Amino acid sequence: MTRKHFGALLGFAFVAAWISFNFGYALLCLVGAGVFYLVASYLEGEVDIAELQGRLSPRGGVGQPAPPSAPAPPAARARVQ
């Protein structure tokens, strides 16, 4: 099954859930599927929690060095008259 086929299947399932229940329940189904996919990927060793935390953290995550700050502007020169 290609990604296009899987995307079409997922879209069909989402619209079917939306029509059958309501939009909130359809979104809840997608969130639940995403959580269970993440858990299954973690159990198979495909997801590294520390790497994921580093990607989502604005400072680079725990144990990661902070990104370099912007260089300081050059010092002003004194005017000689």
Order of alpha helices (4+ residues) and beta strands (2+ residues): alpha-alpha-alpha
